[in-house]
Amino acid sequence: MTRWFRRSTQAAAAIAMAMLGVTATAQAEPVKVYAAGSLKAVMTEIGKAFEAAQGTAMAGTFGASGLLKERLEKGEAADVFASANMEHPQALQKAGVTGPVRAFARNTLCALAKPELAVGTDTLLDRMLDPAVRLGTSTPKSDPAGDYTWELFGKAEALRPGSAAALDAKALKLAGGPQSEQPPEGRNTYAWLMQRDSADLFLTYCTNARLAVREFPALKIVMVPEPLSVGAEYGIAAVGRGDAARGQAFVDYVLGPDAQSILSRHGFQSPAP
């Protein structure tokens, strides 16, 4: 009887330990976030703050929002999708892939210029149209930064008829596409492209431009004139095929004051009320 009792106790203890191990593994599982490449620096900091506050780490996958959307449509597993536009997560919500989409940040386009290029806000459109100036952009459809850039081209058309076609023809789609060259690990895409002389002028988010100048200080940031200005609204949603509770907890944290403060420090604006 004693031997049977001892064996039963040992078996029960082993089962309990195994169950505790499963529970600990589940608790240790990070929140999987698919996020726009322009969010890499800020979302990494938000992930660390989220872990400190709630005890759950973040595992980030960063890239062009349109390409990440395609991966989620094909069934890849994630808990959260944070896009550089509202359209991609809204399309996934309509398809039943994500939950409700919330705007969580705004951005604007700037121009990043080589140090020797004579350009300012007042002459930006002139330089963009100059046949001798190589104009770098992101890739439309794959990357919302490209879509916003072509929206800017449309505004240029209203100021100078013929501009949209000229800019479309000369634009070098250097980033955000499925075949775009990738920078070495740890390098800022735009600093890397400009430093290797891929373009003279590059239209990108102002937050990207700030990071590029931090890495390659010789570059210049040129503000886009108001008639050409284009704003970007970022959307976030929990992914239905992931861990819904974990994903929604991260979404709620991003919308909260601590994460919004981090976004502001990185140059993002608050979402429109």
C-alpha positions as CSV (number, residue, x, y, z in Angstrom):
1,M,0.0,0.0,0.0
2,T,2.8,2.4,0.9
3,R,4.7,1.6,-2.3
4,W,1.5,2.1,-4.4
5,F,0.8,5.4,-2.5
6,R,4.4,6.6,-3.1
7,R,4.2,5.8,-6.8
8,S,0.9,7.5,-7.2
9,T,2.2,10.6,-5.4
10,Q,5.3,10.7,-7.7
11,A,3.1,10.3,-10.8
12,A,0.8,13.1,-9.6
13,A,3.8,15.3,-8.9
14,A,5.2,14.6,-12.4
15,I,1.9,15.5,-14.0
16,A,1.6,18.7,-12.0
17,M,5.2,19.7,-12.9
18,A,4.5,19.0,-16.6
19,M,1.3,21.2,-16.4
20,L,3.2,23.9,-14.7
21,G,5.8,23.8,-17.5
22,V,3.1,24.1,-20.2
23,T,1.5,27.0,-18.3
24,A,4.9,28.7,-17.9
25,T,5.6,28.2,-21.7
26,A,2.2,29.7,-22.6
27,Q,2.8,32.7,-20.3
28,A,6.3,33.2,-21.8
29,E,5.0,33.3,-25.4
30,P,5.6,36.7,-26.8
31,V,3.0,38.9,-28.6
32,K,3.8,38.5,-32.3
33,V,3.6,41.9,-34.0
34,Y,3.7,42.5,-37.8
35,A,4.5,46.2,-38.2
36,A,5.4,48.7,-40.9
37,G,9.2,49.2,-41.4
38,S,8.8,52.8,-40.4
39,L,7.7,51.7,-37.0
40,K,10.7,49.5,-36.2
41,A,12.6,51.8,-33.8
42,V,9.5,53.1,-32.0
43,M,7.7,49.7,-31.9
44,T,10.8,48.1,-30.5
45,E,10.8,50.6,-27.6
46,I,7.0,50.2,-27.1
47,G,7.5,46.4,-27.0
48,K,10.1,46.8,-24.2
49,A,7.7,49.1,-22.3
50,F,4.9,46.7,-22.8
51,E,7.0,43.8,-21.4
52,A,8.0,45.9,-18.4
53,A,4.3,46.8,-17.7
54,Q,2.6,43.5,-18.4
55,G,5.3,40.9,-18.4
56,T,4.9,39.8,-22.0
57,A,7.7,40.3,-24.5
58,M,7.1,41.4,-28.1
59,A,8.4,39.6,-31.2
60,G,8.4,42.1,-34.1
61,T,8.4,41.4,-37.8
62,F,8.9,44.6,-39.8
63,G,8.6,45.4,-43.4
64,A,6.5,47.1,-46.1
65,S,2.8,47.1,-44.9
66,G,1.5,45.9,-48.2
67,L,3.8,42.9,-48.2
68,L,3.0,42.1,-44.6
69,K,-0.7,42.3,-45.5
70,E,-0.2,39.7,-48.2
71,R,1.6,37.4,-45.8
72,L,-1.3,37.6,-43.3
73,E,-3.8,37.0,-46.1
74,K,-1.9,33.8,-46.9
75,G,-2.3,32.5,-43.4
76,E,0.9,33.5,-41.5
77,A,0.3,33.7,-37.7
78,A,0.5,37.0,-35.8
79,D,-1.3,38.6,-32.9
80,V,-1.1,42.2,-34.1
81,F,-0.9,44.1,-37.4
82,A,0.3,47.7,-37.3
83,S,0.2,49.3,-40.8
84,A,1.4,52.7,-42.2
85,N,-2.0,53.2,-43.6
86,M,-5.6,52.4,-42.7
87,E,-6.5,50.7,-45.9
88,H,-4.5,47.5,-45.4
89,P,-5.8,46.5,-42.0
90,Q,-9.3,47.6,-43.0
91,A,-9.1,45.2,-45.9
92,L,-8.0,42.4,-43.6
93,Q,-10.8,43.2,-41.2
94,K,-13.3,43.0,-44.1
95,A,-11.8,39.6,-44.9
96,G,-12.2,38.4,-41.3
97,V,-8.4,38.3,-40.7
98,T,-8.3,41.0,-38.0
99,G,-10.6,42.6,-35.5
100,P,-11.6,46.3,-35.5
101,V,-9.0,48.7,-36.8
102,R,-7.9,51.7,-34.8
103,A,-5.8,54.7,-35.9
104,F,-2.9,55.1,-33.5
105,A,-0.4,57.6,-35.1
106,R,0.2,60.0,-37.9
107,N,3.2,60.8,-40.0
108,T,4.1,63.2,-42.9
109,L,6.4,63.0,-46.0
110,C,9.7,64.8,-46.1
111,A,12.5,64.9,-48.6
112,L,16.0,63.6,-47.8
113,A,18.7,65.3,-49.8
114,K,22.4,64.7,-50.5
115,P,24.6,67.4,-48.9
116,E,25.7,68.8,-52.2
117,L,22.2,69.2,-53.7
118,A,21.0,72.8,-53.5
119,V,17.4,72.4,-52.4
120,G,15.0,73.9,-49.9
121,T,11.3,73.8,-49.3
122,D,10.6,76.6,-51.9
123,T,12.6,74.8,-54.6
124,L,11.7,71.2,-53.8
125,L,9.3,70.7,-56.7
126,D,11.9,72.3,-59.1
127,R,14.6,69.8,-57.9
128,M,12.2,66.9,-58.1
129,L,11.4,67.7,-61.7
130,D,15.0,68.4,-62.7
131,P,16.0,65.7,-65.1
132,A,19.5,65.7,-63.6
133,V,18.2,64.9,-60.1
134,R,17.7,61.2,-59.3
135,L,14.5,60.9,-57.3
136,G,14.2,57.9,-54.9
137,T,10.8,56.6,-53.6
138,S,9.2,53.6,-52.0
139,T,7.2,51.2,-54.1
140,P,3.5,51.9,-54.4
141,K,1.0,49.2,-53.4
142,S,3.7,47.2,-51.6
143,D,4.6,50.1,-49.3
144,P,2.2,52.9,-48.3
145,A,5.1,55.4,-48.4
146,G,5.0,54.9,-52.1
147,D,1.3,55.4,-52.3
148,Y,1.6,58.7,-50.3
149,T,4.4,59.8,-52.6
150,W,2.2,59.3,-55.7
151,E,-0.5,61.2,-53.9
152,L,2.1,64.0,-53.6
153,F,2.7,63.7,-57.4
154,G,-1.0,64.3,-57.9
155,K,-0.8,67.5,-55.9
156,A,2.2,68.6,-58.0
157,E,0.0,68.1,-61.1
158,A,-2.5,70.6,-59.8
159,L,0.3,73.2,-59.4
160,R,2.1,72.4,-62.6
161,P,0.3,70.4,-65.3
162,G,2.4,67.5,-66.6
163,S,4.3,67.1,-63.3
164,A,2.5,63.8,-62.3
165,A,3.5,62.0,-65.5
166,A,7.1,63.4,-65.4
167,L,7.6,62.4,-61.7
168,D,6.0,59.0,-62.3
169,A,8.4,58.4,-65.2
170,K,11.6,59.4,-63.3
171,A,10.9,58.0,-59.8
172,L,13.3,55.3,-58.8
173,K,11.4,52.7,-56.7
174,L,14.2,51.8,-54.4
175,A,12.5,50.6,-51.2
176,G,9.5,48.7,-49.9
177,G,9.1,46.4,-52.9
178,P,9.3,42.6,-53.1
179,Q,12.6,42.8,-55.0
180,S,14.0,45.8,-53.2
181,E,17.6,45.5,-52.0
182,Q,17.8,45.2,-48.3
183,P,20.4,47.1,-46.2
184,P,22.8,45.3,-43.9
185,E,21.4,44.4,-40.5
186,G,21.2,47.4,-38.2
187,R,21.4,50.0,-41.0
188,N,18.7,52.5,-41.8
189,T,17.4,51.9,-45.3
190,Y,17.4,55.5,-46.4
191,A,20.8,56.4,-44.9
192,W,22.2,53.3,-46.6
193,L,20.6,54.1,-50.0
194,M,21.8,57.7,-49.9
195,Q,25.2,56.8,-48.7
196,R,25.7,54.3,-51.5
197,D,24.6,57.1,-54.0
198,S,21.4,55.4,-55.1
199,A,19.5,58.8,-55.3
200,D,20.1,62.5,-54.9
201,L,16.7,63.1,-53.3
202,F,14.4,60.7,-51.5
203,L,10.8,61.1,-50.5
204,T,10.0,59.3,-47.3
205,Y,8.4,59.7,-43.9
206,C,9.8,62.5,-41.8
207,T,10.4,60.0,-39.0
208,N,12.5,57.9,-41.4
209,A,14.4,61.0,-42.5
210,R,15.3,61.8,-38.9
211,L,16.7,58.3,-38.3
212,A,18.6,58.5,-41.6
213,V,20.3,61.8,-40.6
214,R,21.1,60.4,-37.2
215,E,23.0,57.6,-38.9
216,F,24.4,59.8,-41.8
217,P,24.6,63.4,-40.5
218,A,25.7,64.9,-43.8
219,L,22.2,64.3,-45.2
220,K,19.6,67.2,-45.2
221,I,15.9,67.0,-44.4
222,V,13.7,69.2,-46.5
223,M,10.2,69.9,-45.4
224,V,7.5,69.5,-48.1
225,P,5.7,72.8,-49.0
226,E,2.1,72.9,-47.7
227,P,0.5,72.7,-51.2
228,L,2.3,69.3,-51.7
229,S,2.0,68.1,-48.1
230,V,0.7,64.5,-47.6
231,G,-0.2,63.0,-44.2
232,A,-0.1,59.4,-43.3
233,E,-2.5,57.7,-40.9
234,Y,-1.4,54.5,-39.2
235,G,-3.8,51.7,-38.2
236,I,-3.5,48.8,-35.8
237,A,-5.6,45.7,-35.1
238,A,-5.5,42.4,-33.4
239,V,-5.2,39.4,-35.8
240,G,-8.0,36.9,-35.4
241,R,-5.9,33.7,-36.0
242,G,-3.4,34.8,-33.3
243,D,-3.9,35.0,-29.5
244,A,-6.9,37.4,-29.4
245,A,-6.5,38.4,-25.8
246,R,-2.7,38.9,-26.0
247,G,-3.1,40.8,-29.3
248,Q,-5.8,43.1,-28.0
249,A,-3.8,43.8,-24.8
250,F,-1.0,45.1,-27.0
251,V,-3.3,47.1,-29.2
252,D,-4.8,48.7,-26.1
253,Y,-1.3,49.5,-24.8
254,V,-0.3,51.2,-28.1
255,L,-3.4,53.4,-27.8
256,G,-2.7,54.3,-24.2
257,P,-0.7,57.2,-22.9
258,D,2.6,55.5,-22.3
259,A,3.0,54.2,-25.8
260,Q,1.6,57.5,-27.3
261,S,4.3,59.4,-25.4
262,I,7.0,57.1,-27.0
263,L,5.5,57.6,-30.4
264,S,5.6,61.4,-29.9
265,R,9.3,61.2,-28.9
266,H,10.0,59.5,-32.1
267,G,8.4,62.2,-34.2
268,F,4.9,60.7,-34.8
269,Q,1.8,62.7,-34.2
270,S,-1.3,61.6,-32.4
271,P,-4.2,60.2,-34.5
272,A,-6.9,62.5,-35.6
273,P,-9.7,62.8,-32.9
